[in-house]
Amino acid sequence: MKTCGTDKVRNLVLAGHSGAGKTTLADLMLYKAGAVTRLGSVDQGTSVSDFRAEEQERKGSIYAAALNCAWNGHHFFFMDTPGYPDFCGDAIGALSVADFVLIVVDANLGIGPGTLRAWKAAKDAGIPRAFFINGCDREQADYEGVLTAIQESYGATVCVPFTVPVGEKEKLSGVLSALDPNAAGVDAYREAVMDTVAGSDDALMERYLEEGKLSPEDLNRGLRQALFSGAVVPVFCGSAAKDVGVAELMNALCDLCPAPTVGAKVPCEKGDIDRASAEAYARVFKSVNDPFIGQLTFLRIYSGTFKADGEFYNATRSARERVGALFHINGKEQSAVETAGPGEIVAIAKLKSTSLLDVMAQKATDVRPVAPPYPQPTMAYAVFAASQGDEDRIGTGLQRLAAEDMTFQIERNAETRQIVIRGMGDQHLNLMVGRLKRDFKVEVTLGTPKVPYRETVTAVGSAQFRHKKQTGGHGQFAEVHLRVEPLPGAEFEFANEVVGGNIPKNFIPAVEKGVVEALQRGPLSNSKVINVRAVVFDGKYHPVDSSEMAFKIASRGAFRAAMAEARAILLEPIMSVKIIFPDQYMGDITGDLNGRRGRILGMDREEGMQVVSAEIPLAETFTYPPQLRSITQGRGTCELKFDRYEPVPTQIALKVQEEAKKEAEEE
């Protein structure tokens, strides 16, 4: 339970790439602080943070875990976030509400895509940050190499060591503080810190040049300013597995992390959050379905006080919410508290109207934080019910899961008549399918989604179609003469060139409707037709037997006949892809792209990683994310977004048309 004042509360997040040791560090912090009596272990399945069965089975974080502990007169509220790219949604949500970001980097593997993501999120939001080089005791550890990589990527004068190792690899015995005037052998590091801090402020630089050093008071004041401006990013080192350098890290976090009332300005769509206000203001950043309590909503409090058994206002949805118990969370353990204030992370059970990213406040307010930069999904599966009659239950379960995860999307594609789920990778989607079975008792099978092909014309084609049907009483009669033309840059255009009243004006809208209906199923693969201009230029009618329905039928027939004369071709969606990976995998990456009919548009470097911009047909992307992870041993990620449609190569187009023909026959 928190016993310190608000000025001693510290809100931070542990972030970084998968396998860097974030969870081991989090478990050790709880143990050293006395928050738990037994040191948790990822390998033994006893981690406080990775407490869910799927995490214990995987031996890695899947969800962001809320943790808290008292240390040295302060109280840490922190989130241990997953580093694997498939589960980045929870990590991004946690980063968006943190006052400080500790980026954990493995002393052997170094910088990974998770490192880049954490750095970019913190930098874009103006959040102070630091590095912890973990695992310096391992046989393959390379502290100097990883430090150099960090400095080359993020700035040699920005990323400065605050602790340095005593011994290396298995001989690691401790760390020395670069700011300790009594520590031997750290003068160069201390001077680097002072140079960087002094360089961030003109007055400090003048005093530093005059006196040759900074007083402890000047150093502390300048360090805080430099942290907020991003001019300095402390680098710590040690081993969470061997408990080396962690106490020094925790002591430094007390000093470096800002108090919640003076944290960085929160980016808002409108207005500003007043951290010093007495009025309660919080944001929902996480929502989970607890098997015992039900829906648990996690809030980061920015100002004021939240009280148990009270009532607050959901400013996002303009609705009152009755709040029961407030909980401080340590993994699966929940401790009820009467009140909670700025900087604290609390969970509330069974809120009726509140969803992810909603604002909870004392009263109505227009202040809205900017939504976190969640990436677009990179992988998709079509979902089919394993048992007949489960379709409605599938939809309900998927919607519940999507409400908890902003990187999980559901689409009911009317064109392909499939339910498609999208996520950050195969492990992400398989996790959701497993939860669908476990939490909602619904089993599904997965398949490759159908590609939403398009059809268009490459030449002008004209045709006429007569619809004539004679029955008892009035018959049906309409004749339409139609021309179709290519229309680059626009999806569809309809024009009327009929003269002399051959088709009365009141029937022209029916002709257009018929064409629009025919556009939905083209002649090649029953795909939607785009980039086409349809012109009705002549026709015939009967004063008694003609009707809107007759002209719709005739125009559909005329359109299909004209398409056959206009050299129709098949189009496929082309995706723009950004691939981030370590340098050594360049050859394998380019070879794989060539095998997927990909085109490389450019190469660049982004903070220590290779970045390739390319284009890949959508049909070739369904298996790309897992293949990329395999090629790069889990250290490569990609971002995909739709760019445009392009003609399909002839041999592939013939296969697509043949498959479409078989499906039509089966229907």
C-alpha positions as CSV (number, residue, x, y, z in Angstrom):
1,M,0.0,0.0,0.0
2,K,1.2,3.5,-0.9
3,T,2.3,5.5,2.2
4,C,4.3,8.3,0.6
5,G,3.1,11.6,-0.8
6,T,2.3,12.4,-4.4
7,D,5.7,14.0,-4.9
8,K,7.3,10.6,-4.2
9,V,5.1,8.6,-6.6
10,R,7.0,7.4,-9.7
11,N,5.1,6.1,-12.8
12,L,7.2,4.3,-15.4
13,V,7.2,1.5,-18.0
14,L,9.7,-1.2,-18.8
15,A,9.9,-1.5,-22.5
16,G,12.2,-3.0,-25.2
17,H,12.6,-5.9,-27.5
18,S,11.6,-9.5,-26.7
19,G,14.1,-11.5,-24.6
20,A,15.9,-8.5,-23.1
21,G,15.0,-9.5,-19.6
22,K,12.3,-6.9,-18.7
23,T,10.2,-9.4,-16.8
24,T,13.2,-10.8,-14.9
25,L,14.0,-7.2,-13.9
26,A,10.4,-6.5,-12.9
27,D,10.3,-9.6,-10.7
28,L,13.6,-8.6,-9.0
29,M,12.4,-5.1,-8.4
30,L,9.3,-6.4,-6.6
31,Y,11.4,-8.9,-4.5
32,K,14.0,-6.3,-3.5
33,A,11.3,-3.9,-2.5
34,G,9.6,-6.5,-0.3
35,A,6.4,-6.4,-2.4
36,V,6.7,-10.2,-2.7
37,T,8.4,-12.7,-0.4
38,R,9.6,-15.0,-3.2
39,L,11.6,-14.1,-6.2
40,G,9.6,-14.9,-9.3
41,S,11.1,-16.7,-12.2
42,V,10.0,-16.8,-15.9
43,D,11.7,-20.1,-16.5
44,Q,10.1,-21.8,-13.5
45,G,6.6,-20.3,-14.2
46,T,6.5,-18.3,-11.0
47,S,6.8,-14.8,-12.4
48,V,4.6,-12.2,-10.8
49,S,4.3,-10.4,-14.1
50,D,3.9,-13.4,-16.5
51,F,1.2,-15.1,-14.4
52,R,-1.2,-16.3,-17.1
53,A,-1.1,-19.8,-18.4
54,E,-0.3,-18.9,-22.0
55,E,2.6,-16.7,-20.8
56,Q,4.0,-19.5,-18.6
57,E,3.7,-21.9,-21.4
58,R,5.4,-19.6,-23.8
59,K,8.0,-18.3,-21.2
60,G,7.5,-14.8,-22.4
61,S,5.2,-11.8,-21.9
62,I,2.0,-11.5,-23.9
63,Y,0.2,-8.9,-21.9
64,A,1.4,-5.7,-20.2
65,A,1.3,-6.3,-16.4
66,A,0.6,-3.6,-13.8
67,L,3.0,-3.8,-10.9
68,N,3.8,-1.6,-7.9
69,C,6.2,-1.5,-5.0
70,A,7.6,0.9,-2.4
71,W,11.3,1.7,-2.5
72,N,13.5,4.1,-0.6
73,G,10.7,6.4,0.5
74,H,9.1,6.4,-3.0
75,H,6.4,4.3,-4.6
76,F,6.8,2.8,-8.1
77,F,3.7,2.2,-10.3
78,F,5.1,0.5,-13.4
79,M,4.1,-1.7,-16.3
80,D,6.1,-4.6,-17.6
81,T,5.4,-4.7,-21.3
82,P,5.7,-7.5,-23.9
83,G,8.5,-7.0,-26.4
84,Y,7.5,-9.4,-29.1
85,P,6.0,-7.5,-32.1
86,D,2.9,-9.6,-32.2
87,F,1.8,-8.3,-28.8
88,C,2.8,-4.6,-29.2
89,G,-0.7,-3.3,-28.7
90,D,-0.6,-3.6,-24.9
91,A,2.9,-2.2,-24.8
92,I,1.9,0.9,-26.8
93,G,-1.1,1.5,-24.5
94,A,1.2,1.3,-21.5
95,L,3.8,3.6,-23.0
96,S,1.1,6.2,-23.7
97,V,0.4,6.8,-20.0
98,A,3.9,6.6,-18.6
99,D,5.9,9.4,-17.1
100,F,9.2,7.7,-17.7
101,V,10.4,4.9,-20.1
102,L,13.1,2.4,-19.1
103,I,14.3,0.7,-22.3
104,V,15.9,-2.7,-21.5
105,V,18.5,-3.9,-24.0
106,D,20.1,-7.3,-24.0
107,A,23.9,-7.1,-23.6
108,N,24.4,-9.8,-26.3
109,L,21.6,-9.1,-28.9
110,G,21.6,-5.4,-28.6
111,I,19.1,-3.1,-30.3
112,G,15.9,-4.8,-31.8
113,P,12.6,-3.6,-33.3
114,G,11.1,-3.4,-29.8
115,T,13.9,-1.0,-28.8
116,L,13.0,1.3,-31.8
117,R,9.3,1.2,-31.0
118,A,9.9,2.1,-27.3
119,W,12.3,4.9,-28.2
120,K,10.1,6.4,-30.9
121,A,7.0,6.3,-28.7
122,A,8.8,8.0,-25.8
123,K,10.5,10.5,-28.1
124,D,7.3,11.5,-29.9
125,A,5.5,12.0,-26.7
126,G,8.4,13.9,-25.1
127,I,8.7,11.4,-22.2
128,P,12.1,11.1,-20.4
129,R,13.8,7.8,-21.0
130,A,16.8,5.7,-20.0
131,F,18.5,2.5,-21.1
132,F,19.4,-0.5,-19.0
133,I,21.9,-2.9,-20.6
134,N,20.9,-6.2,-19.1
135,G,22.7,-9.5,-19.0
136,C,26.2,-8.1,-18.7
137,D,27.2,-11.3,-16.8
138,R,26.6,-13.7,-19.7
139,E,29.3,-15.4,-21.7
140,Q,28.3,-13.7,-25.0
141,A,27.8,-10.3,-23.4
142,D,29.3,-7.3,-25.1
143,Y,28.6,-4.2,-23.0
144,E,31.0,-1.9,-24.9
145,G,29.6,-3.0,-28.2
146,V,25.9,-2.5,-27.2
147,L,26.8,0.8,-25.6
148,T,28.5,1.9,-28.8
149,A,25.4,0.8,-30.9
150,I,23.1,2.8,-28.6
151,Q,25.2,5.9,-28.9
152,E,25.6,5.5,-32.7
153,S,21.8,5.1,-33.0
154,Y,20.6,7.7,-30.5
155,G,23.5,10.1,-30.0
156,A,27.0,9.7,-28.4
157,T,26.6,12.8,-26.3
158,V,23.0,12.1,-25.5
159,C,23.2,8.5,-24.3
160,V,25.8,8.6,-21.5
161,P,26.6,5.9,-19.0
162,F,25.4,6.6,-15.4
163,T,26.7,3.2,-14.2
164,V,29.5,1.1,-15.6
165,P,30.3,-2.5,-14.9
166,V,33.0,-3.8,-12.6
167,G,34.4,-6.8,-14.4
168,E,32.9,-8.3,-17.5
169,K,30.9,-11.4,-18.5
170,E,31.0,-14.1,-15.8
171,K,33.4,-11.9,-13.7
172,L,30.8,-9.1,-13.4
173,S,30.8,-8.3,-9.7
174,G,29.0,-4.9,-9.5
175,V,28.6,-1.5,-11.0
176,L,30.1,1.9,-10.3
177,S,28.1,5.2,-10.5
178,A,29.5,7.7,-12.9
179,L,28.2,10.5,-10.6
180,D,30.0,9.2,-7.5
181,P,33.0,11.4,-6.8
182,N,34.6,8.7,-4.8
183,A,34.4,6.0,-7.5
184,A,37.6,5.2,-9.1
185,G,38.0,4.9,-12.9
186,V,34.8,6.7,-13.9
187,D,36.2,10.2,-14.3
188,A,35.7,10.1,-18.1
189,Y,32.1,9.0,-17.7
190,R,31.4,11.7,-15.0
191,E,32.9,14.3,-17.3
192,A,30.7,13.1,-20.2
193,V,27.6,13.4,-18.0
194,M,28.6,17.0,-16.9
195,D,29.4,18.0,-20.5
196,T,26.0,16.8,-21.7
197,V,24.0,18.3,-18.8
198,A,25.9,21.7,-19.1
199,G,25.4,21.8,-22.8
200,S,21.6,21.7,-22.3
201,D,21.5,25.1,-20.5
202,D,23.4,28.3,-21.4
203,A,23.8,29.4,-17.7
204,L,25.1,26.0,-16.6
205,M,27.5,25.9,-19.5
206,E,28.9,29.3,-18.6
207,R,29.4,28.2,-14.9
208,Y,30.8,24.9,-16.0
209,L,33.4,26.6,-18.2
210,E,34.3,29.0,-15.4
211,E,34.6,26.5,-12.6
212,G,35.4,23.3,-14.5
213,K,32.7,21.4,-12.8
214,L,29.0,21.6,-11.6
215,S,27.9,21.6,-8.0
216,P,25.6,18.8,-6.9
217,E,22.7,21.2,-6.9
218,D,23.4,22.5,-10.4
219,L,23.9,19.0,-11.7
220,N,20.6,17.7,-10.3
221,R,18.7,20.7,-11.6
222,G,20.4,20.6,-15.0
223,L,19.9,16.8,-15.2
224,R,16.2,17.1,-14.8
225,Q,16.0,19.8,-17.5
226,A,18.1,17.7,-19.8
227,L,16.0,14.6,-19.2
228,F,12.8,16.5,-20.1
229,S,14.3,18.0,-23.3
230,G,15.8,14.7,-24.4
231,A,19.3,16.2,-24.3
232,V,20.5,13.3,-22.0
233,V,19.4,9.7,-21.8
234,P,21.1,7.8,-19.0
235,V,22.5,4.4,-19.7
236,F,22.6,1.9,-16.8
237,C,24.0,-1.6,-16.8
238,G,23.9,-4.8,-14.8
239,S,22.3,-8.2,-14.6
240,A,18.8,-8.8,-13.4
241,A,19.4,-12.5,-13.3
242,K,22.4,-12.0,-10.9
243,D,21.0,-9.0,-9.0
244,V,23.9,-6.7,-10.1
245,G,23.3,-3.0,-10.7
246,V,19.5,-3.2,-10.0
247,A,19.5,-1.5,-6.6
248,E,21.6,1.4,-8.1
249,L,19.1,1.5,-11.0
250,M,16.1,1.7,-8.6
251,N,17.7,4.4,-6.6
252,A,18.4,6.4,-9.7
253,L,14.8,6.0,-10.9
254,C,13.6,7.7,-7.6
255,D,15.7,10.7,-8.6
256,L,15.3,10.7,-12.4
257,C,11.6,9.9,-12.8
258,P,9.5,13.0,-12.5
259,A,6.8,13.4,-9.9
260,P,3.3,12.9,-11.5
261,T,2.4,16.5,-10.9
262,V,5.3,17.8,-13.0
263,G,5.6,15.1,-15.7
264,A,5.9,15.8,-19.4
265,K,3.0,17.5,-21.2
266,V,0.5,14.9,-22.4
267,P,-0.3,15.3,-26.1
268,C,-4.0,16.2,-26.4
269,E,-6.4,16.7,-29.3
270,K,-7.9,19.6,-27.4
271,G,-6.9,21.5,-24.3
272,D,-4.3,20.4,-21.8
273,I,-4.3,18.1,-18.8
274,D,-3.6,20.1,-15.6
275,R,-1.6,17.7,-13.6
276,A,-1.7,20.0,-10.5
277,S,-5.5,20.2,-10.6
278,A,-7.5,19.0,-7.6
279,E,-10.2,17.6,-9.9
280,A,-10.0,13.9,-10.7
281,Y,-8.8,13.1,-14.3
282,A,-7.7,9.7,-15.6
283,R,-7.4,7.7,-18.8
284,V,-8.3,4.1,-19.5
285,F,-5.3,2.4,-21.2
286,K,-6.0,-1.3,-20.7
287,S,-9.0,-3.6,-20.3
288,V,-9.0,-7.3,-19.5
289,N,-11.5,-10.0,-18.7
290,D,-10.6,-11.4,-15.3
291,P,-11.9,-15.0,-14.8
292,F,-12.9,-14.2,-11.2
293,I,-13.9,-10.6,-11.1
294,G,-15.1,-10.1,-14.7
295,Q,-14.1,-7.0,-16.7
296,L,-11.2,-5.1,-15.2
297,T,-10.5,-1.6,-16.4
298,F,-7.1,-0.1,-15.8
299,L,-6.7,3.7,-15.4
300,R,-3.7,6.0,-15.1
301,I,-4.6,8.9,-12.8
302,Y,-3.3,12.3,-13.9
303,S,-4.8,14.6,-11.3
304,G,-7.2,14.7,-8.3
305,T,-8.3,11.8,-6.2
306,F,-10.4,8.8,-7.1
307,K,-12.3,7.2,-4.2
308,A,-13.8,3.7,-3.9
309,D,-17.6,3.4,-3.8
310,G,-18.0,6.8,-5.6
311,E,-19.3,8.1,-8.8
312,F,-17.3,9.6,-11.7
313,Y,-18.1,10.9,-15.1
314,N,-17.0,9.2,-18.4
315,A,-16.2,12.3,-20.3
316,T,-15.8,10.4,-23.6
317,R,-19.3,8.9,-23.6
318,S,-21.0,11.6,-21.5
319,A,-22.2,9.0,-19.0
320,R,-22.0,8.6,-15.2
321,E,-20.1,5.6,-13.9
322,R,-20.6,4.0,-10.5
323,V,-17.2,2.9,-9.1
324,G,-17.0,0.1,-6.6
325,A,-13.6,-1.0,-5.3
326,L,-10.3,0.4,-6.5
327,F,-7.4,-2.0,-6.8
328,H,-3.7,-1.7,-6.8
329,I,-2.4,-4.6,-9.0
330,N,0.7,-6.8,-8.8
331,G,0.2,-9.4,-11.5
332,K,-2.8,-11.4,-10.5
333,E,-2.8,-10.1,-6.9
334,Q,-5.3,-7.3,-6.3
335,S,-5.2,-5.0,-3.2
336,A,-8.2,-2.9,-2.5
337,V,-7.5,0.8,-1.7
338,E,-9.8,3.5,-0.5
339,T,-8.3,6.3,-2.5
340,A,-5.8,6.8,-5.4
341,G,-4.1,9.9,-6.7
342,P,-1.8,11.2,-9.4
343,G,0.6,8.8,-11.0
344,E,-1.1,5.7,-9.6
345,I,-2.4,2.9,-11.8
346,V,-5.6,1.4,-10.5
347,A,-8.1,-1.2,-11.7
348,I,-11.8,-1.0,-11.4
349,A,-14.2,-3.9,-11.9
350,K,-17.4,-4.1,-13.9
351,L,-17.7,-0.6,-15.3
352,K,-20.8,-0.4,-17.5
353,S,-20.1,2.3,-20.1
354,T,-16.3,2.6,-20.1
355,S,-14.1,1.3,-22.9
356,L,-10.4,1.5,-23.9
357,L,-9.0,5.1,-24.2
358,D,-12.0,6.7,-22.4
359,V,-11.5,9.6,-20.1
360,M,-12.8,9.3,-16.5
361,A,-13.1,12.6,-14.7
362,Q,-14.8,14.4,-11.8
363,K,-17.1,16.3,-14.2
364,A,-17.5,16.8,-18.0
365,T,-14.4,18.0,-19.8
366,D,-13.3,18.5,-23.4
367,V,-9.7,17.6,-22.7
368,R,-8.8,14.4,-24.7
369,P,-5.4,12.9,-24.9
370,V,-4.3,11.9,-28.4
371,A,-4.8,8.3,-29.3
372,P,-1.7,6.1,-29.0
373,P,0.0,5.3,-32.4
374,Y,-1.3,1.8,-32.7
375,P,0.1,0.1,-35.9
376,Q,-2.0,-1.4,-38.6
377,P,-2.4,-5.2,-38.5
378,T,0.1,-7.1,-40.7
379,M,-1.6,-10.5,-40.9
380,A,-5.1,-11.8,-41.5
381,Y,-7.1,-15.1,-41.3
382,A,-10.5,-16.0,-42.5
383,V,-12.6,-17.5,-39.6
384,F,-15.1,-20.3,-40.0
385,A,-17.3,-21.9,-37.4
386,A,-16.3,-25.4,-36.5
387,S,-20.0,-26.2,-35.7
388,Q,-23.1,-25.0,-37.4
389,G,-25.0,-22.3,-35.6
390,D,-22.0,-20.8,-33.9
391,E,-21.7,-17.8,-36.2
392,D,-23.5,-15.4,-33.8
393,R,-21.4,-16.6,-30.9
394,I,-18.2,-16.1,-32.9
395,G,-19.2,-12.5,-33.6
396,T,-20.0,-11.8,-30.0
397,G,-16.7,-13.3,-28.8
398,L,-14.6,-11.5,-31.4
399,Q,-16.2,-8.2,-30.6
400,R,-15.4,-8.6,-26.9
401,L,-11.8,-9.5,-27.7
402,A,-11.4,-6.5,-30.1
403,A,-12.6,-4.2,-27.3
404,E,-9.5,-5.2,-25.3
405,D,-6.9,-4.9,-28.1
406,M,-6.7,-2.0,-30.5
407,T,-4.4,-4.0,-32.8
408,F,-7.0,-6.8,-33.3
409,Q,-9.6,-6.0,-36.0
410,I,-12.6,-7.8,-37.3
411,E,-14.2,-7.4,-40.7
412,R,-17.3,-9.0,-42.2
413,N,-16.4,-8.8,-45.8
414,A,-19.6,-8.7,-47.9
415,E,-17.6,-9.0,-51.1
416,T,-15.8,-12.3,-50.2
417,R,-18.5,-13.3,-47.7
418,Q,-16.0,-14.1,-45.0
419,I,-15.3,-13.0,-41.5
420,V,-11.7,-11.9,-41.5
421,I,-9.6,-11.3,-38.3
422,R,-6.5,-9.1,-38.5
423,G,-3.7,-8.8,-36.1
424,M,0.1,-8.2,-35.7
425,G,1.1,-11.8,-36.6
426,D,0.3,-15.5,-36.4
427,Q,1.0,-15.8,-32.7
428,H,-1.3,-12.8,-32.0
429,L,-4.2,-14.3,-34.0
430,N,-3.7,-17.8,-32.6
431,L,-3.8,-16.4,-29.1
432,M,-7.1,-14.7,-29.9
433,V,-8.5,-17.9,-31.3
434,G,-7.4,-19.8,-28.2
435,R,-9.1,-17.2,-26.0
436,L,-12.3,-17.5,-28.2
437,K,-12.3,-21.2,-27.3
438,R,-11.4,-20.8,-23.7
439,D,-13.5,-17.7,-22.7
440,F,-16.5,-18.0,-25.1
441,K,-16.6,-21.8,-25.7
442,V,-16.5,-21.4,-29.4
443,E,-14.2,-23.4,-31.7
444,V,-13.2,-22.0,-35.1
445,T,-11.0,-23.0,-38.0
446,L,-8.8,-20.6,-39.8
447,G,-8.1,-20.2,-43.5
448,T,-6.4,-17.9,-45.9
449,P,-8.6,-14.9,-46.7
450,K,-9.8,-14.5,-50.2
451,V,-8.1,-11.7,-52.1
452,P,-10.5,-8.8,-53.0
453,Y,-9.5,-8.7,-56.7
454,R,-10.9,-6.0,-59.0
455,E,-11.7,-5.9,-62.7
456,T,-11.3,-3.1,-65.2
457,V,-11.2,-2.4,-69.0
458,T,-8.3,-1.5,-71.2
459,A,-10.2,-0.5,-74.3
460,V,-13.6,0.9,-75.4
461,G,-16.3,-1.7,-75.8
462,S,-19.9,-1.3,-77.0
463,A,-22.8,-3.6,-76.9
464,Q,-26.6,-3.7,-77.0
465,F,-29.0,-5.9,-75.1
466,R,-32.7,-6.4,-75.5
467,H,-34.8,-7.8,-72.6
468,K,-38.1,-9.1,-73.9
469,K,-40.5,-11.3,-72.0
470,Q,-44.2,-11.9,-72.8
471,T,-46.6,-13.2,-70.2
472,G,-50.3,-12.9,-69.6
473,G,-51.1,-9.2,-69.4
474,H,-48.3,-6.7,-69.6
475,G,-45.0,-8.0,-70.9
476,Q,-41.4,-6.7,-70.3
477,F,-39.4,-4.8,-72.9
478,A,-36.3,-2.7,-72.8
479,E,-33.3,-2.3,-75.1
480,V,-30.1,-0.6,-74.0
481,H,-27.1,0.3,-76.1
482,L,-24.1,0.8,-73.8
483,R,-20.4,1.8,-74.2
484,V,-17.8,1.2,-71.5
485,E,-14.4,3.1,-71.4
486,P,-11.3,3.1,-69.2
487,L,-11.5,5.8,-66.5
488,P,-8.1,6.2,-64.8
489,G,-8.1,7.9,-61.4
490,A,-11.8,7.4,-60.6
491,E,-13.8,4.3,-59.7
492,F,-17.0,4.8,-61.8
493,E,-18.8,7.4,-63.9
494,F,-22.1,7.2,-65.7
495,A,-23.1,9.3,-68.7
496,N,-26.3,9.7,-70.8
497,E,-25.9,10.4,-74.5
498,V,-29.4,9.3,-75.6
499,V,-31.0,11.7,-78.0
500,G,-34.5,11.8,-79.5
501,G,-36.2,10.2,-76.6
502,N,-35.3,6.6,-77.6
503,I,-35.1,5.9,-73.9
504,P,-37.4,8.2,-71.9
505,K,-35.6,10.3,-69.3
506,N,-37.5,8.7,-66.5
507,F,-35.9,5.3,-67.3
508,I,-32.3,6.6,-67.4
509,P,-31.8,6.2,-63.6
510,A,-32.9,2.6,-63.9
511,V,-30.3,2.1,-66.6
512,E,-27.7,3.5,-64.2
513,K,-28.9,1.3,-61.3
514,G,-28.5,-1.8,-63.5
515,V,-25.0,-0.8,-64.4
516,V,-24.1,-0.2,-60.8
517,E,-25.5,-3.6,-59.9
518,A,-23.5,-5.3,-62.7
519,L,-20.3,-3.6,-61.4
520,Q,-20.4,-5.7,-58.3
521,R,-19.7,-9.0,-60.2
522,G,-17.4,-8.7,-63.2
523,P,-17.1,-11.3,-65.9
524,L,-13.6,-12.6,-65.1
525,S,-13.7,-13.6,-61.4
526,N,-17.0,-12.2,-60.1
527,S,-15.0,-9.3,-58.6
528,K,-16.0,-5.7,-58.4
529,V,-15.4,-3.6,-61.6
530,I,-13.5,-0.3,-61.1
531,N,-12.0,2.6,-63.2
532,V,-14.7,2.4,-65.8
533,R,-17.0,4.9,-67.5
534,A,-20.4,3.6,-68.7
535,V,-22.3,5.6,-71.4
536,V,-25.8,4.8,-72.5
537,F,-26.1,6.2,-76.0
538,D,-29.2,4.6,-77.5
539,G,-32.0,2.1,-76.9
540,K,-35.6,1.3,-77.5
541,Y,-38.7,1.2,-75.3
542,H,-42.3,0.1,-75.5
543,P,-45.1,2.5,-74.2
544,V,-46.8,-0.4,-72.4
545,D,-44.3,-3.1,-71.6
546,S,-41.3,-1.0,-70.6
547,S,-40.6,-0.5,-66.9
548,E,-37.7,0.3,-64.5
549,M,-37.1,-3.3,-63.8
550,A,-36.9,-4.1,-67.6
551,F,-34.3,-1.4,-68.2
552,K,-32.3,-2.5,-65.1
553,I,-32.2,-6.0,-66.5
554,A,-31.3,-4.8,-70.0
555,S,-28.5,-2.5,-68.8
556,R,-27.0,-5.3,-66.8
557,G,-26.9,-7.5,-69.9
558,A,-25.5,-4.6,-72.0
559,F,-22.8,-3.9,-69.5
560,R,-21.6,-7.5,-69.4
561,A,-21.6,-7.7,-73.2
562,A,-19.7,-4.5,-73.5
563,M,-17.1,-5.6,-70.9
564,A,-16.4,-8.7,-73.1
565,E,-15.5,-6.3,-76.0
566,A,-13.4,-3.9,-73.9
567,R,-10.5,-6.3,-73.1
568,A,-11.2,-6.7,-69.4
569,I,-8.3,-7.5,-67.1
570,L,-7.9,-8.6,-63.5
571,L,-6.4,-6.2,-60.8
572,E,-4.9,-7.2,-57.5
573,P,-4.2,-5.1,-54.4
574,I,-0.7,-3.9,-53.9
575,M,0.6,-3.3,-50.4
576,S,3.2,-0.8,-49.3
577,V,5.5,-2.5,-46.8
578,K,8.2,-1.1,-44.5
579,I,10.6,-3.8,-43.2
580,I,12.9,-3.2,-40.2
581,F,15.6,-5.7,-39.4
582,P,19.4,-6.0,-38.5
583,D,21.9,-5.5,-41.3
584,Q,23.1,-9.1,-41.5
585,Y,19.7,-10.3,-42.9
586,M,19.7,-8.0,-46.0
587,G,20.4,-10.8,-48.5
588,D,17.7,-13.1,-47.2
589,I,15.2,-10.3,-47.0
590,T,15.7,-9.2,-50.6
591,G,15.7,-12.8,-51.9
592,D,12.4,-13.5,-50.1
593,L,10.8,-10.3,-51.5
594,N,11.8,-11.3,-55.1
595,G,10.1,-14.7,-54.5
596,R,6.9,-12.8,-53.5
597,R,6.8,-10.7,-56.7
598,G,7.9,-7.8,-54.5
599,R,9.6,-4.6,-55.6
600,I,12.2,-2.8,-53.5
601,L,11.7,1.0,-53.6
602,G,14.4,2.2,-51.3
603,M,16.7,1.4,-48.4
604,D,17.5,3.4,-45.4
605,R,18.8,3.2,-41.8
606,E,16.7,4.0,-38.8
607,E,18.4,4.2,-35.4
608,G,20.7,1.2,-35.9
609,M,18.4,-1.0,-38.0
610,Q,18.1,-1.5,-41.7
611,V,14.9,-0.2,-43.3
612,V,13.6,-1.4,-46.7
613,S,10.6,0.1,-48.4
614,A,8.9,-2.2,-50.9
615,E,5.7,-3.2,-52.6
616,I,4.2,-6.7,-52.4
617,P,0.9,-8.0,-53.8
618,L,-1.6,-8.7,-51.0
619,A,-1.9,-12.3,-52.1
620,E,1.8,-12.7,-51.2
621,T,1.6,-11.1,-47.7
622,F,-0.6,-13.6,-45.8
623,T,2.5,-15.7,-44.8
624,Y,5.0,-12.8,-44.8
625,P,5.1,-11.8,-41.1
626,P,6.0,-15.3,-39.8
627,Q,8.4,-15.8,-42.6
628,L,10.1,-12.5,-41.8
629,R,10.4,-13.5,-38.1
630,S,11.9,-16.8,-39.2
631,I,14.5,-15.2,-41.5
632,T,15.6,-12.7,-38.9
633,Q,15.3,-15.0,-35.8
634,G,12.5,-12.8,-34.4
635,R,14.3,-9.5,-34.8
636,G,12.5,-8.2,-37.9
637,T,9.2,-6.5,-38.2
638,C,7.1,-5.0,-40.9
639,E,4.3,-2.5,-41.4
640,L,1.8,-3.0,-44.2
641,K,-0.8,-0.7,-45.7
642,F,-2.9,-0.7,-48.9
643,D,-1.5,1.4,-51.7
644,R,-3.3,0.7,-55.0
645,Y,-4.5,-1.9,-57.6
646,E,-2.3,-3.3,-60.4
647,P,-2.9,-5.8,-63.2
648,V,-2.4,-9.4,-62.3
649,P,0.2,-11.4,-64.3
650,T,-1.4,-13.4,-67.0
651,Q,-0.7,-16.9,-65.6
652,I,-1.9,-16.0,-62.1
653,A,-5.0,-14.3,-63.5
654,L,-5.9,-17.5,-65.4
655,K,-5.7,-19.4,-62.1
656,V,-7.8,-16.9,-60.3
657,Q,-10.5,-17.0,-63.0
658,E,-10.5,-20.8,-62.9
659,E,-11.0,-20.8,-59.2
660,A,-13.8,-18.2,-59.4
661,K,-15.5,-20.3,-62.1
662,K,-15.4,-23.4,-59.8
663,E,-16.8,-21.4,-56.9
664,A,-19.6,-20.1,-59.0
665,E,-20.5,-23.6,-60.2
666,E,-20.6,-24.8,-56.5
667,E,-23.0,-22.0,-55.6
